[in-house]
Amino acid sequence: MRVSGGCSGYRLSMDRPFFPEPEQSDPRPGRRRETTWQFMHRSTWSRASEVRAFYNAALAALPANFSEEDVFVRLATLSRWRREGDRLVASIKRRDFGDAVEFVQRIVAPADEQNHHADVAIHWDTVTLTLWTHASGGLTERDFRSAGEIERILAAGER
């Protein structure tokens, strides 16, 4: 261990690698690499501060939940969707099981493009889709955008 400076303001942090693999090995056969530790002054750059900054940026980038008024207004534009708690739910009746599976296959590509996927339940001829943004714990723009795309797919299939 290396220590520099006085005792106040120091913390234990790892020298490289930050999170060592348990089975990392030394280049020489039969030897394991030892984790090295050093004391770093808290004002110096550390891997922990980089992780903390990334975490804070990720929290700031979370989609914002809609207010009750916004949900009400947006839900009025979606004919097949209803609100159940903090989720949008649609139950879509198809001809039979095969048609239900085919419909689910048609919504896969748009869901992948938006990187927002509905929970899907198929009960013979009925497909139940549930949308909500897991990360924010509520309804966001992404949910309504996905619901609108599914409505367009349904409208195109009924023509």
C-alpha distance (Angstrom), angle and dihedral (degrees) to the residues before:
residue distance angle dihedral
M1 . . .
R2 3.76 . .
V3 3.79 123.4 .
S4 3.77 124.8 -174.0
G5 3.79 128.9 178.7
G6 3.79 128.3 2.4
C7 3.80 127.3 -35.6
S8 3.81 99.9 -103.7
G9 3.78 116.7 86.4
Y10 3.79 97.5 19.5
R11 3.76 128.6 120.8
L12 3.76 136.5 -179.2
S13 3.80 114.6 -102.8
M14 3.77 134.2 163.1
D15 3.73 124.2 -104.6
R16 3.83 110.6 -142.3
P17 3.01 131.1 -10.6
F18 3.83 100.4 42.9
F19 3.80 96.4 -155.4
P20 3.82 107.1 18.7
E21 3.77 119.3 -152.0
P22 3.80 110.5 -114.8
E23 3.80 92.3 -126.3
Q24 3.81 99.2 41.9
S25 3.75 109.3 140.7
D26 3.76 137.0 -154.7
P27 3.83 115.2 -111.4
R28 3.80 87.5 -112.7
P29 3.82 112.1 80.5
G30 3.78 116.8 -108.6
R31 3.84 95.3 22.3
R32 3.77 129.4 102.5
R33 3.77 123.0 -146.7
E34 3.77 112.3 -112.5
T35 3.76 120.2 -136.4
T36 3.77 110.7 -116.5
W37 3.79 121.5 -145.7
Q38 3.74 132.0 -162.8
F39 3.77 137.3 178.2
M40 3.79 112.6 -117.1
H41 3.75 128.0 -168.5
R42 3.81 109.6 -114.8
S43 3.81 92.2 -123.4
T44 3.81 92.5 61.8
W45 3.79 123.0 86.6
S46 3.78 114.8 -90.6
R47 3.76 136.6 174.3
A48 3.81 89.3 -113.7
S49 3.80 91.4 61.7
E50 3.80 90.0 50.8
V51 3.82 91.0 52.0
R52 3.82 90.8 47.4
A53 3.82 91.5 50.5
F54 3.82 91.2 49.7
Y55 3.82 91.0 49.2
N56 3.82 92.2 50.2
A57 3.82 91.5 48.2
A58 3.81 90.6 49.8
L59 3.81 90.9 51.8
A60 3.80 90.8 50.1
A61 3.82 90.6 51.1
L62 3.81 94.2 55.9
P63 3.79 112.0 120.0
A64 3.79 113.8 -103.8
N65 3.78 119.0 -114.6
F66 3.79 117.1 -118.4
S67 3.78 121.2 -114.2
E68 3.82 119.6 -115.2
E69 3.82 90.3 -100.6
D70 3.81 93.2 51.7
V71 3.80 91.6 49.1
F72 3.82 91.2 49.7
V73 3.83 92.9 49.8
R74 3.80 94.8 45.7
L75 3.80 94.1 43.8
A76 3.82 89.5 56.5
T77 3.83 88.3 66.0
L78 3.83 93.1 55.7
S79 3.81 112.2 74.3
R80 3.80 99.9 -171.4
W81 3.81 99.5 41.0
R82 3.79 131.0 88.3
R83 3.75 132.4 -177.9
E84 3.79 120.7 -113.4
G85 3.79 109.5 -179.7
D86 3.79 107.4 -58.7
R87 3.82 94.3 -14.1
L88 3.78 140.5 82.8
V89 3.81 113.0 -132.2
A90 3.80 131.0 -171.8
S91 3.81 126.5 -178.5
I92 3.78 110.1 -160.1
K93 3.80 121.3 -168.7
R94 3.82 116.1 -146.6
R95 3.83 132.6 -177.2
D96 3.80 95.8 -99.4
F97 3.80 143.2 -31.9
G98 3.82 93.9 -72.4
D99 3.81 91.5 52.8
A100 3.82 90.1 48.2
V101 3.82 91.2 53.6
E102 3.81 91.1 45.6
F103 3.81 90.2 53.1
V104 3.81 91.1 51.3
Q105 3.80 89.4 51.2
R106 3.82 89.6 54.0
I107 3.82 92.4 56.4
V108 3.82 94.5 49.7
A109 3.84 97.1 81.0
P110 3.83 96.4 50.9
A111 3.82 90.4 45.0
D112 3.81 90.3 52.6
E113 3.82 91.3 47.9
Q114 3.81 91.1 52.5
N115 3.81 92.6 38.0
H116 3.80 87.8 -133.7
H117 3.79 117.6 113.9
A118 3.78 129.5 -169.0
D119 3.78 122.1 -134.5
V120 3.81 104.8 -110.7
A121 3.80 129.1 -153.0
I122 3.81 121.8 177.3
H123 3.79 120.2 -162.5
W124 3.81 104.2 -178.7
D125 3.84 100.5 -76.3
T126 3.82 99.9 2.1
V127 3.79 124.1 82.5
T128 3.80 115.7 -162.4
L129 3.80 115.3 -162.1
T130 3.80 122.9 -168.3
L131 3.80 123.2 -168.7
W132 3.80 130.8 -172.5
T133 3.76 135.9 132.0
H134 3.81 106.9 -104.1
A135 3.80 95.1 -164.3
S136 3.80 94.9 56.4
G137 3.80 96.6 32.9
G138 3.79 94.6 -129.2
L139 3.79 148.2 48.7
T140 3.79 119.0 -47.4
E141 3.80 139.4 166.8
R142 3.81 89.4 -84.5
D143 3.81 91.9 61.8
F144 3.79 94.2 51.4
R145 3.81 92.1 43.7
S146 3.83 90.3 53.4
A147 3.81 92.1 45.2
G148 3.82 90.2 51.2
E149 3.80 91.4 50.5
I150 3.81 91.0 50.5
E151 3.84 89.1 49.9
R152 3.83 89.3 53.3
I153 3.82 91.1 50.3
L154 3.81 90.1 50.3
A155 3.82 92.2 48.4
A156 3.83 91.6 49.2
G157 3.81 90.9 49.8
E158 3.81 94.0 51.6
R159 3.82 94.8 56.9
